[in-house]
Amino acid sequence: MDYFDDSIDEKILEAYERSKPSYKRLNTFLLERFPQLKGVFEEHASWQDGIETGSCIIFDDIVSPFTYRNLHDKKLVQEIFDFMEELLVRSDEFHAGWSAVDICFFENLVYNYDPRVFFEFVKKGTESYKLFHTHVNQKLGIK
């Protein structure tokens, strides 16, 4: 019995290729809003797919650590959280945005840093608030 099915790998690659325009649009929007990320983005994405690098990789490896390193700049961090909320609200336009924000940004902040330092930036009643607190509750084992 053959446990390896090459057709599955091909389907995954095809789906990834179809997603590249969405990643490009989201990454471009991110860099337009936060031009200070351009250098680290280019360095990180240069050995991957450039501007078409998967958004989860970018949000997990670049945006989350950048946010944490800049906690001293409350205005900037609030702008980042507001940007995340905008992506969630505009998820029909930025298809890759929902997973990038939910799984790759919020989950990273909750599990790799002390999430309490981010509470002040998550506005009550927003999609961000629901998702962020869902991850916090999961981390704490609260259902």
N, C-alpha and C positions, 0 to 999 in steps of 0.2 A: 504494500500500500504506500502510495506517495503522499507524504504530508505537506509537500511544498507545491503550491499552485501558482505558477508564474503569472497566470491571468489576474490574480488578485493584486500582485505588485504592479502590473500594467494599469489596472483600474485606479489604484491609488495615485500613480504618477499622472494619469490622465486627469483625475480630479484636481490634483495640485496644479497642473498646467492651466486648467480652466479657472482656477482661483487667482492666478497671478495678476490679472487686471484689477481685481478687488484689492489685493495686497498693495499694488502700486498706488492706487487711488488713496488708500488709507495711510500708507507711509508718506506719501507726498503731502497729504493734509496735516499729518503730524509734524513734518519738518517745516511746513509753512507757518504753523502755529508756534513751534518751538525751534527756531533756527539754531539755537545754542546746542542742539543735539546733532547737528549735521556732521561734524567731524567724527564723533564716536560712531554715528550711524554708518558713515562711509567706511570707516575702519572695520567695523563689525560685519557689515553686509558685503564688503568687497570680495570675500572668499566664499560667499553664498550666492544669492541671486540678485545682488544689488538692490535697487529700489523695489524689486518684486519679491524680496525676501519675505517669508511668512511673517505676518504681523504678530503672531504669538511669540516668535523668537525675538522680535524687536521689543515688544512690550515687556517680556520677561527679562531679557538680558540687558536692555538699555534703559527703558523708561522707569521701571520699578526702582532699580538702584539709583538712578538720577534723582528720583523723587525723594528717596530716603536721604541721600547726601545733601539735599537742599532744604531739609526741614527748617533750617535757620531762616529761610526766605519764605515766610508764610504766604505772601502774595503769589509767588511763583507756584508753590504747592497747591494753593487754592485754584489757580488757573489750570493746573494739570487735572485736578479732580473735576473742575467744571468742563474741561475738554472731554474727559471720560463720560460724563453725563450726556454731553452732546452726542457722542458716538452711540450711546445706548438709545437715545431718543431718535436718532437718525439711522437706526440699524437697517432700514430698508435701502438706504443709499450706500451705507458702508457695511456690506454683508459680513465682512471679516471682523468688524468692530465689536460685535457682541462678545464673541469668544475671546478676542484679544483683551477686552476690558475685564470680563468676568473671570476667565480662567487664568489668563496670563498676567494681568495687572493686580487685581484685587487678591487673588489667591496667593500670588507671590508676596505681596505686602503682608498678608496675614500670617503666612507660614514661615517667612524668612526674617521678619522683623517683629517688633512689638506692635501689634495693631492699635494699641491705645493711643500711640502718638499720632494716628491718622484720624481719630474720631472727629476732631473739630472741623475737618475738611469735607466730611460726608454730610450733605444737607438732608435733614429729615424729610420724608415724603417723596424722595426721588428714587429712581431705579437704582442708582448707585448705592443709596442707603440700604435698600433691600438686599442687593447682591453682596455688599461688603459685610453686612451683619450676618448673612447666611454663612459666609466663610468663617467669620469669628465664632458663631455658634457651633459650627462643625468642628472647629479646632478645639473648642472647650467641651465638646460632647453634649451640647444642649440641643434638644430636638424641637 
